[in-house]
Amino acid sequence: NDVAFQLVSAQLALKQNRITDGEKHLEQAIRLEPANESHRINLGVIRLESRNPAVASVARAELEQRTGNAQALRALLVHHTSRRRFAEAEQYSTALLKLTNSAWSDKLEHLTVLRGAQSPQFDPFLATLQREAATNVFAASELVTRLTELGAATNAVDWVKSLPAAVQKEPPLPVAVASAYFSLARWRELEDL
């Protein structure tokens, strides 16, 4: 039994919704490579969503011990956000953003958490993201899409109008703006794109 086999078997079992088998393969990977934290984190992520409250509680505690790990923080963030427990989600999101390997997508998730929590930090954090995205059309497009999903399409459209015309026309930003206009039922502006 080697680790690669166990990991592939775990992935296959999980894709086939055979959770218990996936857990067993990850447990075996942990026995074979006890120093590899990623196996423990993967198992914790699976067990965090367990229907058994005791199993989920233990998994949550184990992941919380690994708050220096982006994967563990992301799992805890998603777990709490999906349950609309935004105060807890914000704690994990804030910790995640302090890590050197946090990504743009982590910032967008933080924005989602702030919106869900109706936090006064939403507007200042949004302004920071807008400054960061103003020179990167892909980041700008993702920000517009996220704002539209959050019910803030008007903010998104107004911000895009403040960008240089060349940036506004560069793909994929017009597609994101079109979605924002569509969500607002602003058909004239949509036709003008």
Phi, psi and omega per residue, in radians:
N1 nan 1.986 3.051
D2 -1.895 2.867 -3.026
V3 -1.090 -0.754 -3.114
A4 -1.020 -0.750 3.105
F5 -1.044 -0.782 -3.116
Q6 -1.102 -0.710 -3.114
L7 -1.206 -0.749 3.103
V8 -1.126 -0.728 3.112
S9 -1.107 -0.683 3.096
A10 -1.105 -0.783 3.133
Q11 -1.064 -0.786 3.141
L12 -1.085 -0.815 -3.141
A13 -1.041 -0.755 -3.130
L14 -1.154 -0.688 3.111
K15 -1.134 -0.498 3.114
Q16 -1.587 0.169 3.113
N17 1.086 0.524 3.049
R18 -1.758 1.303 -2.999
I19 -1.046 -0.799 -3.104
T20 -1.052 -0.732 3.105
D21 -1.139 -0.714 3.105
G22 -1.057 -0.736 3.110
E23 -1.086 -0.749 -3.136
K24 -1.071 -0.712 3.122
H25 -1.163 -0.685 3.098
L26 -1.190 -0.658 3.070
E27 -1.064 -0.696 3.114
Q28 -1.172 -0.683 3.089
A29 -1.079 -0.654 3.104
I30 -1.140 -0.726 3.109
R31 -1.111 -0.654 -3.119
L32 -1.317 -0.573 -3.141
E33 -2.321 1.285 -3.056
P34 -1.127 -0.373 -3.120
A35 -1.483 -0.164 -3.090
N36 -1.495 1.820 -3.098
E37 -1.123 -0.502 -3.060
S38 -1.095 -0.564 3.104
H39 -1.149 -0.743 3.128
R40 -1.133 -0.699 3.141
I41 -1.156 -0.770 3.118
N42 -1.039 -0.745 3.107
L43 -1.132 -0.717 3.101
G44 -1.080 -0.693 3.132
V45 -1.087 -0.745 3.134
I46 -1.139 -0.813 -3.077
R47 -1.267 -0.384 3.104
L48 -1.035 -0.537 -3.116
E49 -1.675 0.216 -3.135
S50 -1.075 2.560 3.061
R51 -1.338 -0.270 3.097
N52 -1.485 1.952 -3.073
P53 -1.005 -0.595 3.139
A54 -1.170 -0.740 3.122
V55 -1.132 -0.790 3.138
A56 -1.102 -0.670 -3.135
S57 -1.143 -0.756 3.101
V58 -1.112 -0.763 3.139
A59 -1.078 -0.762 3.116
R60 -1.049 -0.780 3.136
A61 -1.088 -0.707 3.130
E62 -1.159 -0.719 3.113
L63 -1.184 -0.641 3.134
E64 -1.138 -0.413 3.071
Q65 -1.298 -0.204 -3.087
R66 -1.994 0.754 -3.066
T67 -1.248 -0.042 3.007
G68 -1.580 0.063 -3.089
N69 -1.922 2.153 -3.076
A70 -1.066 -0.711 -3.124
Q71 -1.094 -0.741 3.120
A72 -1.130 -0.765 3.132
L73 -1.127 -0.700 3.116
R74 -1.098 -0.721 3.130
A75 -1.094 -0.776 3.122
L76 -1.149 -0.673 3.102
L77 -1.068 -0.872 -3.139
V78 -1.108 -0.744 -3.140
H79 -0.985 -0.869 -3.093
H80 -1.293 -0.639 3.120
T81 -1.116 -0.752 -3.116
S82 -1.140 -0.361 3.103
R83 -1.734 0.126 3.120
R84 1.048 0.549 3.046
R85 -1.726 1.359 -2.956
F86 -1.267 -0.515 3.118
A87 -1.097 -0.810 3.098
E88 -1.147 -0.754 -3.139
A89 -1.040 -0.687 -3.136
E90 -1.115 -0.657 3.104
Q91 -1.051 -0.815 -3.130
Y92 -1.215 -0.663 3.128
S93 -1.140 -0.747 3.116
T94 -1.088 -0.759 3.106
A95 -1.104 -0.694 3.133
L96 -1.089 -0.741 -3.120
L97 -1.159 -0.356 3.113
K98 -1.393 -0.265 3.126
L99 -1.320 2.575 -3.120
T100 -1.217 -0.370 -3.120
N101 -1.772 0.376 3.030
S102 -1.280 2.727 -3.024
A103 -2.123 2.982 3.079
W104 -0.969 -0.720 3.136
S105 -1.066 -0.551 3.081
D106 -1.162 -0.624 3.095
K107 -1.178 -0.680 3.101
L108 -1.146 -0.657 3.082
E109 -1.139 -0.674 3.112
H110 -1.094 -0.712 3.087
L111 -1.039 -0.734 3.108
T112 -1.075 -0.759 3.131
V113 -1.111 -0.779 3.138
L114 -1.071 -0.699 3.113
R115 -1.136 -0.794 3.137
G116 -1.082 -0.616 -3.139
A117 -1.437 -0.094 -3.038
Q118 0.920 0.765 -3.083
S119 -1.321 2.487 3.035
P120 -1.172 -0.194 3.112
Q121 -1.411 -0.153 -3.093
F122 -1.015 -0.951 -3.066
D123 -1.094 -0.813 3.103
P124 -1.100 -0.673 3.135
F125 -1.191 -0.695 3.076
L126 -1.037 -0.759 3.125
A127 -1.054 -0.685 3.092
T128 -1.103 -0.798 3.135
L129 -1.127 -0.659 3.114
Q130 -1.097 -0.716 3.092
R131 -1.099 -0.748 -3.133
E132 -1.147 -0.649 -3.054
A133 -1.496 -0.197 -3.035
A134 -1.070 -0.411 -3.109
T135 -1.948 0.142 -3.138
N136 -2.273 1.845 -3.009
V137 -1.111 -0.540 3.125
F138 -1.239 -0.753 3.080
A139 -1.123 -0.709 3.124
A140 -1.071 -0.752 3.124
S141 -1.093 -0.758 3.125
E142 -1.147 -0.643 3.120
L143 -1.163 -0.749 3.103
V144 -1.076 -0.775 3.123
T145 -1.059 -0.783 -3.129
R146 -1.137 -0.752 3.129
L147 -1.076 -0.688 3.100
T148 -1.086 -0.766 3.110
E149 -1.089 -0.551 -3.113
L150 -1.495 0.065 -3.141
G151 1.397 0.353 -3.121
A152 -2.057 0.694 -3.104
A153 -1.091 -0.595 3.112
T154 -1.077 -0.773 3.073
N155 -1.019 -0.751 -3.108
A156 -1.081 -0.842 -3.112
V157 -1.126 -0.770 3.125
D158 -1.054 -0.723 3.133
W159 -1.145 -0.774 -3.130
V160 -1.055 -0.655 3.121
K161 -1.109 -0.376 3.134
S162 -1.460 -0.168 -3.133
L163 -1.429 2.739 3.075
P164 -0.982 2.548 -3.088
A165 -0.972 -0.675 -3.129
A166 -1.091 -0.665 3.121
V167 -1.216 -0.714 -3.109
Q168 -1.042 -0.544 -3.059
K169 -1.618 -0.130 -3.064
E170 -1.432 2.179 3.109
P171 -1.072 2.544 0.158
P172 -1.683 0.211 -3.063
L173 -1.022 -0.743 3.135
P174 -1.037 -0.546 3.115
V175 -1.178 -0.752 3.118
A176 -1.129 -0.703 3.116
V177 -1.145 -0.695 3.104
A178 -1.047 -0.729 3.100
S179 -1.102 -0.674 3.115
A180 -1.127 -0.817 3.108
Y181 -1.060 -0.735 3.124
F182 -1.038 -0.779 -3.122
S183 -1.143 -0.449 3.119
L184 -1.598 -0.053 -3.073
A185 0.997 0.653 3.094
R186 -1.700 1.405 -2.973
W187 -1.212 -0.638 -3.113
R188 -1.080 -0.823 3.132
E189 -1.129 -0.603 3.118
L190 -1.127 -0.721 3.106
E191 -1.166 -0.545 -3.099
D192 -1.315 -0.224 3.135
L193 -1.131 nan nan
